[in-house]
Amino acid sequence: MNDYIFEFPKTWQFDIGTSIDDSVKLFSRNHQAVLNGIKSNVIEVIQGIDWVLTHIPWIILILIIVYLGYKASKKIAVGLSYGVMLFLVGTFGLWNHMLETLSLVIAAVFISLVIGFPVGILIAMSKRANRIIRPILDLMQTMPTFVYLVPAVVLFSVGTMPALLATTIYAIVPMIRMTSHGIVHVDKEVYEAALAFGSTKMQTLIKVQIPQAVSTIMTGVNQTIMMAMSMVVTSAIIGAQGLGLEILVATNRVEMGKALLPGISIVIIAIILDRLTQGLVNKNEVSE
């Protein structure tokens, strides 16, 4: 009797995890050709982004960041500080690793925008879609990041593709949420006025709601970039190249100094990307 009071009865327990594992492995085996095709195409895209970045002279890339920093903040000192920070990454000997990391982040953010933007519009416009998708977003946002790695590896083996998949799943949530939030909270008087003047719902969405929600949507872009950057080290566990892998290798070897430099480099890239996107958000708010 005491066993049933202090320990959960074993007869009531069931192992659903094994069934899920078997289903995912079966799906992977049955659709291997399709998955390999997706993998090869995505890897080519990421390699293309990396090729473009590596063929931009380092001094030109730094000057571009200085210019963007100036345009975002209207302060030349801020732009120069971004350039100095980026220059530091090069002095650490991590320039190429930084470009590999940026390639993965750019690809993950692009996919997040392409999928997240229309999904955000969908749940803003449809109550039924909102009821279905919201719990999924809550699950995605609260699930430990390591959980995303397992199905990605089962489907695509280790390497860049599963890292991109896990990063995208983790980073897409704020894009969907902020897009939906921005559209839902557009000024009702402006929305109703557009409808009163004969605009269709689609015309109102394109010409009124989305333009009014641009600042909120840009905040979602900012958060998506930050969450993609935060997955860099975690994705290195399943084969992602770049700064995250350098940290992982140094950590496994218990080399604090070698782990510190790529860690600082990730912080530098995250700060620059955050400030530039925040500058776009503030610029949109001022123009409104």
ZAMARGU-4260 file (C-alpha; in steps of 0.2 Angstrom, whole numbers, plus 5000, padded with zeros to 4 digits):
<rodrens>
0) 5000/5000/5000 | 5014/5012/5004 | 5022/5009/4987 | 5006/5017/4979 | 5006/5032/4991
5) 5024/5037/4990 | 5029/5030/4972 | 5019/5032/4956 | 5012/5015/4951 | 5022/5006/4938
10) 5007/4998/4931 | 5001/5016/4926 | 5017/5021/4917 | 5019/5020/4898 | 5034/5023/4887
15) 5028/5035/4873 | 5046/5040/4870 | 5051/5024/4861 | 5036/5025/4850 | 5040/5043/4845
20) 5059/5038/4841 | 5053/5023/4831 | 5041/5034/4821 | 5054/5047/4817 | 5067/5034/4812
25) 5054/5026/4801 | 5050/5042/4793 | 5069/5046/4790 | 5072/5029/4782 | 5056/5030/4771
30) 5060/5048/4765 | 5079/5047/4764 | 5080/5053/4746 | 5069/5068/4749 | 5078/5073/4765
35) 5095/5071/4756 | 5089/5082/4742 | 5083/5096/4755 | 5100/5094/4764 | 5110/5096/4749
40) 5101/5111/4743 | 5101/5120/4760 | 5120/5117/4762 | 5123/5124/4745 | 5113/5140/4750
45) 5123/5142/4766 | 5139/5139/4757 | 5134/5152/4744 | 5131/5165/4759 | 5148/5160/4766
50) 5156/5162/4749 | 5149/5179/4747 | 5155/5184/4764 | 5172/5177/4762 | 5174/5186/4745
55) 5171/5203/4753 | 5188/5211/4759 | 5188/5212/4778 | 5192/5231/4777 | 5176/5233/4766
60) 5165/5223/4778 | 5171/5233/4793 | 5168/5250/4783 | 5150/5243/4779 | 5147/5240/4798
65) 5154/5257/4802 | 5142/5265/4789 | 5127/5255/4795 | 5131/5259/4813 | 5132/5278/4809
70) 5115/5277/4799 | 5107/5268/4813 | 5113/5279/4827 | 5117/5296/4818 | 5133/5296/4828
75) 5150/5293/4819 | 5158/5287/4836 | 5145/5273/4837 | 5149/5267/4820 | 5168/5268/4823
80) 5166/5258/4839 | 5157/5244/4829 | 5171/5244/4817 | 5184/5243/4831 | 5174/5228/4839
85) 5173/5219/4822 | 5192/5222/4820 | 5195/5214/4836 | 5187/5198/4830 | 5200/5198/4816
90) 5215/5201/4828 | 5209/5185/4838 | 5212/5175/4823 | 5193/5171/4821 | 5188/5181/4806
95) 5184/5165/4795 | 5175/5157/4810 | 5164/5172/4812 | 5159/5172/4794 | 5154/5154/4796
100) 5143/5158/4810 | 5136/5173/4801 | 5131/5162/4787 | 5122/5150/4798 | 5113/5164/4807
105) 5108/5173/4791 | 5101/5157/4783 | 5091/5153/4799 | 5085/5171/4801 | 5080/5171/4782
110) 5070/5155/4784 | 5062/5162/4800 | 5056/5177/4792 | 5049/5168/4776 | 5039/5156/4787
115) 5036/5167/4803 | 5029/5182/4794 | 5015/5174/4785 | 5011/5162/4800 | 5010/5178/4811
120) 4998/5186/4799 | 4988/5170/4799 | 4986/5169/4818 | 4982/5187/4819 | 4968/5186/4806
125) 4961/5169/4811 | 4955/5165/4828 | 4955/5146/4824 | 4973/5146/4818 | 4977/5156/4834
130) 4970/5143/4845 | 4979/5129/4836 | 4996/5138/4834 | 4998/5147/4850 | 5000/5131/4861
135) 5013/5125/4848 | 5023/5141/4850 | 5022/5140/4869 | 5029/5122/4868 | 5043/5128/4856
140) 5048/5143/4867 | 5049/5133/4883 | 5056/5117/4877 | 5075/5115/4881 | 5085/5119/4866
145) 5094/5102/4867 | 5078/5093/4863 | 5078/5101/4845 | 5094/5093/4841 | 5089/5075/4842
150) 5076/5074/4829 | 5086/5086/4818 | 5101/5073/4819 | 5089/5058/4816 | 5082/5066/4800
155) 5098/5074/4793 | 5113/5066/4802 | 5126/5078/4810 | 5132/5094/4801 | 5126/5110/4795
160) 5108/5105/4790 | 5102/5099/4807 | 5111/5114/4815 | 5101/5126/4804 | 5085/5116/4807
165) 5087/5117/4826 | 5092/5135/4825 | 5077/5140/4815 | 5064/5131/4826 | 5071/5140/4841
170) 5072/5157/4833 | 5056/5158/4823 | 5044/5160/4838 | 5047/5178/4841 | 5045/5183/4823
175) 5028/5174/4823 | 5022/5182/4840 | 5028/5199/4836 | 5020/5200/4819 | 5004/5194/4826
180) 5005/5206/4840 | 5009/5221/4829 | 4994/5217/4817 | 4981/5214/4831 | 4985/5230/4840
185) 4984/5242/4825 | 4974/5257/4829 | 4956/5251/4828 | 4950/5268/4821 | 4962/5267/4807
190) 4957/5249/4803 | 4939/5253/4803 | 4941/5269/4793 | 4950/5259/4779 | 4935/5246/4779
195) 4923/5261/4779 | 4931/5268/4763 | 4928/5252/4754 | 4945/5243/4756 | 4944/5224/4756
200) 4952/5214/4771 | 4967/5210/4760 | 4969/5228/4755 | 4968/5234/4773 | 4981/5221/4778
205) 4993/5226/4765 | 4991/5245/4765 | 4986/5249/4784 | 4989/5235/4796 | 5007/5229/4790
210) 5014/5247/4788 | 5007/5252/4805 | 5015/5236/4813 | 5032/5238/4805 | 5040/5243/4821
215) 5033/5229/4831 | 5038/5217/4817 | 5056/5224/4816 | 5057/5220/4835 | 5052/5202/4831
220) 5066/5202/4818 | 5078/5208/4831 | 5073/5195/4844 | 5074/5182/4830 | 5092/5187/4826
225) 5097/5186/4845 | 5089/5169/4848 | 5098/5162/4832 | 5115/5169/4839 | 5111/5161/4856
230) 5110/5144/4847 | 5127/5145/4840 | 5136/5136/4853 | 5122/5123/4856 | 5122/5119/4837
235) 5140/5116/4837 | 5136/5100/4847 | 5129/5092/4831 | 5142/5099/4819 | 5139/5117/4816
240) 5155/5126/4811 | 5161/5143/4817 | 5163/5151/4833 | 5152/5139/4843 | 5163/5124/4838
245) 5178/5134/4844 | 5170/5136/4861 | 5165/5118/4861 | 5182/5111/4857 | 5190/5123/4870
250) 5178/5118/4883 | 5181/5099/4880 | 5199/5102/4882 | 5196/5113/4897 | 5206/5128/4889
255) 5198/5143/4897 | 5208/5156/4887 | 5204/5148/4870 | 5185/5147/4874 | 5185/5165/4880
260) 5190/5173/4863 | 5177/5165/4853 | 5164/5169/4867 | 5169/5187/4866 | 5167/5187/4847
265) 5150/5180/4848 | 5145/5194/4860 | 5153/5207/4849 | 5143/5200/4834 | 5127/5199/4844
270) 5129/5217/4850 | 5132/5224/4833 | 5117/5215/4825 | 5106/5220/4840 | 5111/5238/4839
275) 5109/5239/4820 | 5091/5231/4820 | 5086/5241/4836 | 5092/5257/4826 | 5080/5251/4812
280) 5066/5249/4824 | 5069/5267/4832 | 5070/5274/4814 | 5053/5267/4810 | 5045/5273/4826
285) 5051/5291/4823 | 5045/5291/4805 | 5028/5286/4811
</rodrens>
